């Protein structure tokens, strides 16, 4: 990850009923939210695409 992208942390929480795997739109990385309330740190470049996923909220 480039130094500029590491300057801040982006974290998402899953608020849906089961689990979810989301794919980052910029990096193609898979992010696994295995249960309701799961929090995952994501690459800042993937923030816009994950923000559009239902049941994910940035924390």
Order of alpha helices (4+ residues) and beta strands (2+ residues): beta-beta-beta-beta-alpha-beta
